[in-house]
């Protein structure tokens, strides 16, 4: 995608423009792309990173627990001392614990924009915050979370990056809410879901924010819920338990209507300027608010935010991958690097240097020829997951043991409903090596087929596109898969 644009600025837009562009669109301008391009990607979603928080200690190869006071040295919105000790793993759960305790003369460093300042203060509360050490690019982010409930608690699951500009997506934030008269409303605690996006497009350091919220009947402190954000180049979508809650679009037509995938050069579009674009860290935290929003005598201490798991999916075409030149996959020292496919072959000199990271995920095989090196201090993971490239088929989308992709996203990877095995007919059965498979479905799909003998050995393997009926002839070496119409 060409990243240079010619901008023509207009001072006024009609109110209907904002309404059609969608809620949460806060600042737009007219842009004329100088070249045609396609902005969508409908490759299958591949699970490339997860942490199930098993064991007894936080994996500090992945996460950085913070110490001190992040982001608010003047305590304008919050005041609590952050301690790594307040982040614990128990029974397969990550727990960020907020405590009421006296912490005297705690000193912390902060950047005032010109120099590093050191301040010291007393604190009445402690809590926790953790960041992923690596940043993540466009993808789908999910976590299964139960939040604390009480005045003063401010739990959040969010993404943040500041390589060049303030770049942030709040997957959820919950904080004290007010009623119609501007007074604190305890009935709304743990019920109002805030979904925000930040992008400091004018680079003045203050950040530009686009915010929406939704009030639920659900109290999110009573049980675990799956929160998802799907962040892509053309749109960002927020889900709760698989239900779409909000969409923010990058582009709209000149009339403010949602555009499709094809962007035409020298055609006017409305560009949503507050749209996160750069890699971001995954963050979990519970802040403690200050001033009139601070905890009261009814706030339960200690309280905890619990996370069952966190996952990150990328779109990959799920073809065979052969690396024949190191420049094919140049590793980014700050970003999470992943290669995914059915079969992965590294057939060249390829080195993962100290402090670099690479994960390889394949459904069938990973082959590393001589010349591949993972040096001391690097991180290399090779994982075979039989479901990796079957996620584009009906059955595997539904049956993957760790699958939690919202149903509405499955249609973008070939399907939106399951393929029931009782609908598949094989004849003749038994047979002598030539037989027919009828899927009883006219919709075009991708099938991944494995033929096993009675001893469980793999006899034949292949994938077929856009076929509802198939002839398999194992008498030919190698056996053939032939699409047919009766």
Secondary structure, DSSP 8 states (H G I E B T S, - for coil): ----EEEE--S---HHHHHHH-TT---EEEEEESS-EE-----EEEEEEEE---SSS--TTTEEE--B--S-TT-SSB--EE-GGGEEEETTEEEEEEEEEEEEEEEEEEE-SSSEEEEEEEEEEEE-EEEESSBB-SEEEEEEEE---STTEEEEEEEEE-SSS-EEEEEEE----B-TTS-B-GGGTTTEEEEEEEE-TT-SSS--EEEEEEE-SS-TTSS-EEEEEEE-SSEEEEEETTEEEEEEESEEETTS-B--SEE-TT-EEEEESS---S-BEEEEEEEEB-GGGS--TTS-SSEEEEEEEEEEEEEE----EEE-SGGGG---SSB--EEEEEEEEE-S-EEE-TT-EEEEEEEEEEEE-TTEEE-TT-EEEEEE-TTGGGTTSHHHHHH-TT----HHHHGGGT-SS---GGG-EEESSS-SSEEEEE----S--EEEEEEE-TTS-EEEEEEEES-SEEEEETTSSS-EEEE---
